[in-house]
């Protein structure tokens, strides 16, 4: 499985990169960003050794010029594009700058990936994402989710975790929220994204007829993450008893049945009194407000 990842310097993206490196099924990992990042502190993997072996490739790209000429070569002959790229209005500095990073950068990369023959798009979104929302953060996330589904990839997986636990990178507001509600570890989301991709490409899981997109909420994400060690451990052709987590005609026990979304109407406005920042991690020395999740 040949992969490309955006937003690998953020809390979730960095852990997803680690899980991709650990997986025997991932033959190539291309890390794209506005600069080449230092991942020497990534625990459990030797990123430099992977770079030296040419399994991991890193490239700096101009986020303002996402086109075939400048970025296309990084996407040709790849199976899946993972995106953990995102920011917040506070970090971006304005509503326009926030949307430019969260929507434009992501959509332009996804569109180019589809045009370059990438089969699957795996997107980290947010709980409550809704294109009809009055809240900028949730509205932008929802608009990106809807736009991604219309690009006609073979499959689009959208992950909508709730409040994320970022450890030492937790913001003050997130720490306050953490006092009254449980948080989902970023590692859980990272493992779920890989588990989902492995099922599509390595475990022979079949999509329900006509389904080209799936949305994974908190409970689905936890089930996918729990099944990840099984997915990684499989080294022989899948036998009948192997877990298939993507919904089929008859859903087996412990099966993740992701929501099938046939272009839903805008849902009711989520209850919130302020714009949430649930999965955006600012990067060091941000440029135009760009950060990763």
N, C-alpha and C positions, 0 to 999 in steps of 0.2 A: 504494500500500500504506500503510495507516494503522496506526501502531504505538504501543505503550505499553511503557515500559521501567522496571523496578524495579532498584534497586541501581546507578544510573548514576554514583555518586560513587566507586565502587571501581575497582581496577586494570583489570579486564576490562570492567566496565560503562561506564567512561568511554571506553574505546576503541571499544566497540560503539556508543555514542552518536555518536562521531565518524564511524564508518563509515556509520551510518544517515543522517547529515546529508549525507555525500558522495554517497550514492546517488540518482540521478535518479528511481528508481522509488518512493522513499519520499516520499509527499506530506504526511504529518503524523506528528509525533513528540511523544508526551506523556510527560514525565518526572515520575514520582511518587516521593516520598520523605517522610521526616518533616520536612523543611524544603526550601526552595528553595536549591539549591546554586549556587555561583559556578563557571562553566566557562570563565572568561576565559583560563585557561592551556591550554586544549585546542588542540593544534597542528593547523594545516592547515584549520581551520574558524573562521568568525566566528559564534559561538553567539548573541551579542546581535543580530546582523543577522537571524538565523533567527527569533529570538523576536519581533523587531519586525515581521517579515513574517507572523507568526502560524503559520509552519510548525512551529516548535518551541513547545510549551506546557509550562510548568512549574507544578506544584502541590504544596503541602504537604498531606499527609493524616495523619489520626490513625491510627496503626498499630494502636491498640487498639480501633478502631471501623471495621472494614472491612465496610461494608454498602452496600446500594443507595442509601440516602439520603445518605451522606457521600462515597461514592467512585464510585457507579454512573455518573454523568455522564461521568467520565473514560474509561470503558470502552465506552460505547455507540457503535456504528458503527465499531468498530476491527477490524482483521483479525488482528492477532497481539499477544500479550503476551510480552515477553522478561523473564526474571528472572535477575539476577545478584546477588540479595540473599542474604546469608549472614553468619555470624559464627563464632566459636570459643567453646569452653567457657571458656577463659581470659578472653577479652574480656567474655563475657556474665556471668561471675561464678559460675555454677552450672549444673548439668545441666538444671534446669528452665527457667532463663532462656535457655539455648542453644536448647533445643527450641522454646521459645515464638517465638523469632526465626526460626530456620531452618525449622521446620515450620509453625507456626501462621500466621505472617505470609504465607509463600509460598502455603500451601494456601488460606487465606481469600481472597487476591487471585485465585488461579486459579479458585476456585469462583465468585466473583462475576463474573469475566471470562466464564466459560462461560454463566452465567445472563444476562449482558448481550449475548450473541451473538457474542463473539470466536471466531474460527474455529480459531486455532492457538495453542499454548502452547510456547514455547521456553525450556527450563530449563537453567541451568548447575548441574550436579551435581558428582560427584567420582568419580575412578577408585576402584574397590573398594566403591562404594555397595552396600549389601546390608541389606535389612530384617531379616535374621536374624543380623546381626553382633553380637558382644558389645561392640564399640567404639562409644561413643555417637555420634561424628561420622559414621562410616560407616553405622550403623544408622539414624540420623535421615535422612541423605541418601537411603538406600534406601527408607525408608518414604514419604518425599515423592515419590520417583520413581513408586512403585507407586500412591500415592493420585492423583497427577496423571493417570496413564493411565486411571484409573477414572472420571474426570470427563466422558468422552465428548466431548472436543473433536473436530473433524474430523481434527485431527492434533496429536500431541504429539511434540516432538523433545527428547531428553535428551542433554546433552553431558557426558561423563565424562572430562575431561582428567586427566593425572597431575600431577606436580609442576609448578607454574606459576612462570615467571620474572617477578618483579614489579619488577625494577630496583632503584631506590633505596628502594622500599617493602618489600623483602625482609626478613623477620624473621631473627633470629640462627639459629634452628633450621633455617630454610629455606636459609640460606647454607651451613650445614654439609652438608645433604643435597645441595646443588648441587655439592659437591666430588667426590661419588662417582656422581652420576647426572645425565643431561642433563635440562634443564627445557624446557617448552613456553612460548614467548612468549605473553603474554596477547593480543597482537594476532592471533595465529593463531586463538585461540578466538573472538575477536570477529568476525573475517572469516568463519569457518566458520558461525557462527550466522546472519549476514546472508546468506551464500551459500545456505544451506539454505532460508531464508525466501523468497529470490528465486526459487528453483526451484519452490517450491510455488505462488507467486502470479504470477510473471512469465514463467518459462521453460517453463511447460506440462508440467513433469515429472509423470509419473503414478506414483501409489503402487501397490505390489503389491496385488492384490485382497484386501480384508479387512484390510489393514494400517492401523492408526490411530495407531501409535506407532513410534518408532525411537530406538535408543540409539547414540550415536556415541562410540567410544573414540578413543584417540590417533591411530591410523593413519587412521581415517575423518575425523577433525577436520583433519588435515594435508591430505588430498585435497580436502576442501571448501574450505579456505582457499586452496589453490593455484588452484582454479577460480574464485574470487571475482572477479578482474579481468575474466574472460570474462563472468561474469554481469552485472557492472556495465556493461560496454561494450555489451551487446546493446541496440540501439535499434529494431530491426525485428522483425517476427514471427519466431519461431524456425524455422530451416530444419532439414532432416533431419540435417545434419552437426553441429548444435550439441550440446554435451555435455549429457547428462541424467544427473545424478549420483544420483538416487534410484532404487533397484533397480526394474527392470521384468522382464518375463518373460524377455527375453534381455538380459543385462547387457553393455553395450558396454564397450570398453577404457576404462580410466581412470574407471570408474564407481564411485561410492561405494555399496556395498551395505550399508546399516546393518542392525544386528541387529534382527530382528523378534521382539518379546517377547510371547508369548501367556501372560502372567501366570506368569513363571518361579518355580520353587521356590527357596527360600533356598539360595544357593550356599555352598560351603565357606568357612569363616572365613578372610579374607585374612591372610597372614602379616604381623604387625606387632607390635611390642613396646610401642608407645605410640600414643596417639590422634593421627593425622596431622592437620595443618591445611594442606590442599593448595590451597584456593582461597577462603580467606576473608580479606578485607582490612578492617581496622578503619577506621571513619570518624572524622573529627575530632569530639571531644566526644560520644562515643557515649551514647545514651540506652537504658537497659535492655539494654545489651550489643549493640545493633544495629550492624552494620557491613555493608559491601557487598563483593562479590568482584571 
